[in-house]
Amino acid sequence: MLIRYKKTFEKIAMGLLSFMPNEKDLKKLQQTMKEYETEEDWQLFLWKEEDIIGLLGVLYHEDKNALEIQHISVNPSHRFQGIGKRMVKALKEMYTDKDIISNENTAAFIEKCELC
């Protein structure tokens, strides 16, 4: 189930976000988390089954009426089980009136999701 990020999940979210190749540096990771917490157009979602095992970060582009998937990450011990695809599908179901687009970091994965 896709849930909205809350400050109480900060450590879990940072851990999942750190799996993204461009979020390895602690200062960069902290800056990204701050943007998700303070910027109105940045939204962070967590994937919860029994535990929180995935993360999806989006940037809303009002001019395009689109959500850009900036970050997508799944706990390594839960990868290759379709969780990332389920997160993208859940996001599309939550925002049926918006286009879901990718950036250069998420494009390859999002294209795979659309082929399924």
C-alpha positions as a Markdown table, in Angstrom:
| # | Residue | x | y | z |
|---|---|---|---|---|
| 1 | Met | 0.0 | 0.0 | 0.0 |
| 2 | Leu | 1.3 | 3.4 | -1.0 |
| 3 | Ile | 1.2 | 5.9 | 2.0 |
| 4 | Arg | 2.3 | 9.5 | 2.3 |
| 5 | Tyr | 5.6 | 10.2 | 4.0 |
| 6 | Lys | 5.5 | 11.5 | 7.6 |
| 7 | Lys | 8.5 | 12.9 | 9.6 |
| 8 | Thr | 8.3 | 9.8 | 11.9 |
| 9 | Phe | 9.5 | 7.7 | 8.9 |
| 10 | Glu | 12.5 | 9.9 | 8.2 |
| 11 | Lys | 15.2 | 7.3 | 9.0 |
| 12 | Ile | 13.5 | 4.6 | 6.9 |
| 13 | Ala | 12.9 | 7.0 | 4.0 |
| 14 | Met | 16.6 | 8.2 | 4.1 |
| 15 | Gly | 17.8 | 4.6 | 4.1 |
| 16 | Leu | 15.7 | 3.7 | 1.1 |
| 17 | Leu | 16.6 | 7.0 | -0.7 |
| 18 | Ser | 20.3 | 6.3 | -0.1 |
| 19 | Phe | 20.0 | 3.3 | -2.6 |
| 20 | Met | 19.5 | 5.8 | -5.4 |
| 21 | Pro | 22.9 | 6.2 | -7.2 |
| 22 | Asn | 22.8 | 10.1 | -7.0 |
| 23 | Glu | 21.8 | 10.1 | -3.3 |
| 24 | Lys | 24.9 | 8.3 | -1.8 |
| 25 | Asp | 26.5 | 11.5 | -0.4 |
| 26 | Leu | 25.0 | 12.3 | 3.1 |
| 27 | Lys | 24.8 | 16.0 | 2.5 |
| 28 | Lys | 23.0 | 15.5 | -0.8 |
| 29 | Leu | 20.6 | 13.0 | 0.8 |
| 30 | Gln | 19.8 | 15.4 | 3.7 |
| 31 | Gln | 19.1 | 18.2 | 1.1 |
| 32 | Thr | 16.8 | 15.9 | -0.8 |
| 33 | Met | 14.9 | 14.9 | 2.3 |
| 34 | Lys | 14.6 | 18.6 | 3.3 |
| 35 | Glu | 13.1 | 19.4 | -0.1 |
| 36 | Tyr | 10.5 | 16.6 | 0.3 |
| 37 | Glu | 9.6 | 17.9 | 3.7 |
| 38 | Thr | 9.4 | 21.6 | 2.8 |
| 39 | Glu | 8.6 | 22.0 | -0.9 |
| 40 | Glu | 4.9 | 21.9 | -1.7 |
| 41 | Asp | 5.5 | 20.4 | -5.2 |
| 42 | Trp | 7.7 | 17.5 | -3.9 |
| 43 | Gln | 5.8 | 14.5 | -2.5 |
| 44 | Leu | 7.3 | 11.4 | -1.0 |
| 45 | Phe | 5.4 | 8.1 | -0.7 |
| 46 | Leu | 6.3 | 4.9 | 1.1 |
| 47 | Trp | 5.3 | 1.4 | 0.2 |
| 48 | Lys | 4.1 | -0.5 | 3.3 |
| 49 | Glu | 3.4 | -4.2 | 3.5 |
| 50 | Glu | 4.2 | -5.5 | 6.9 |
| 51 | Asp | 7.1 | -3.1 | 7.0 |
| 52 | Ile | 8.0 | -0.1 | 4.9 |
| 53 | Ile | 10.0 | -1.6 | 2.0 |
| 54 | Gly | 9.8 | 0.9 | -0.8 |
| 55 | Leu | 9.9 | 4.6 | -1.6 |
| 56 | Leu | 8.6 | 6.8 | -4.4 |
| 57 | Gly | 9.4 | 10.5 | -4.7 |
| 58 | Val | 7.6 | 12.7 | -7.2 |
| 59 | Leu | 7.8 | 16.3 | -8.3 |
| 60 | Tyr | 4.5 | 17.9 | -9.4 |
| 61 | His | 4.7 | 20.0 | -12.6 |
| 62 | Glu | 1.6 | 22.2 | -12.6 |
| 63 | Asp | 2.2 | 23.6 | -16.1 |
| 64 | Lys | 2.2 | 20.0 | -17.5 |
| 65 | Asn | -0.3 | 18.5 | -15.0 |
| 66 | Ala | 2.2 | 15.8 | -14.5 |
| 67 | Leu | 4.0 | 14.0 | -11.7 |
| 68 | Glu | 7.7 | 13.3 | -12.4 |
| 69 | Ile | 9.0 | 10.3 | -10.6 |
| 70 | Gln | 12.3 | 11.5 | -9.3 |
| 71 | His | 13.1 | 8.6 | -6.9 |
| 72 | Ile | 12.1 | 5.0 | -6.8 |
| 73 | Ser | 13.7 | 2.6 | -4.4 |
| 74 | Val | 13.0 | -0.9 | -2.9 |
| 75 | Asn | 14.8 | -2.5 | 0.0 |
| 76 | Pro | 17.4 | -4.8 | -1.6 |
| 77 | Ser | 16.0 | -7.9 | 0.2 |
| 78 | His | 12.6 | -7.3 | -1.5 |
| 79 | Arg | 13.7 | -6.5 | -5.0 |
| 80 | Phe | 12.6 | -8.5 | -8.1 |
| 81 | Gln | 9.2 | -9.1 | -6.6 |
| 82 | Gly | 7.3 | -6.5 | -8.6 |
| 83 | Ile | 7.1 | -4.0 | -5.8 |
| 84 | Gly | 8.5 | -1.1 | -7.8 |
| 85 | Lys | 5.9 | -1.8 | -10.5 |
| 86 | Arg | 3.1 | -1.9 | -7.9 |
| 87 | Met | 4.2 | 1.4 | -6.5 |
| 88 | Val | 4.1 | 3.1 | -9.9 |
| 89 | Lys | 0.6 | 1.4 | -10.6 |
| 90 | Ala | -0.7 | 2.6 | -7.2 |
| 91 | Leu | 0.6 | 6.2 | -8.0 |
| 92 | Lys | -1.2 | 6.1 | -11.4 |
| 93 | Glu | -4.4 | 5.0 | -9.6 |
| 94 | Met | -4.2 | 7.8 | -7.0 |
| 95 | Tyr | -3.6 | 10.4 | -9.7 |
| 96 | Thr | -5.7 | 9.3 | -12.6 |
| 97 | Asp | -6.0 | 13.0 | -13.8 |
| 98 | Lys | -2.3 | 13.5 | -14.1 |
| 99 | Asp | 0.4 | 12.2 | -16.4 |
| 100 | Ile | 3.1 | 10.2 | -14.8 |
| 101 | Ile | 6.5 | 11.0 | -16.3 |
| 102 | Ser | 10.1 | 10.0 | -15.5 |
| 103 | Asn | 13.4 | 11.8 | -15.3 |
| 104 | Glu | 16.8 | 10.6 | -16.5 |
| 105 | Asn | 17.4 | 8.6 | -13.3 |
| 106 | Thr | 14.0 | 6.7 | -13.4 |
| 107 | Ala | 13.3 | 6.5 | -17.1 |
| 108 | Ala | 14.6 | 3.0 | -17.7 |
| 109 | Phe | 12.6 | 1.6 | -14.9 |
| 110 | Ile | 9.4 | 3.5 | -15.7 |
| 111 | Glu | 9.6 | 2.3 | -19.3 |
| 112 | Lys | 9.8 | -1.3 | -18.1 |
| 113 | Cys | 6.6 | -0.7 | -16.0 |
| 114 | Glu | 4.7 | 0.6 | -19.0 |
| 115 | Leu | 5.7 | -2.5 | -21.1 |
| 116 | Cys | 4.0 | -4.8 | -18.6 |
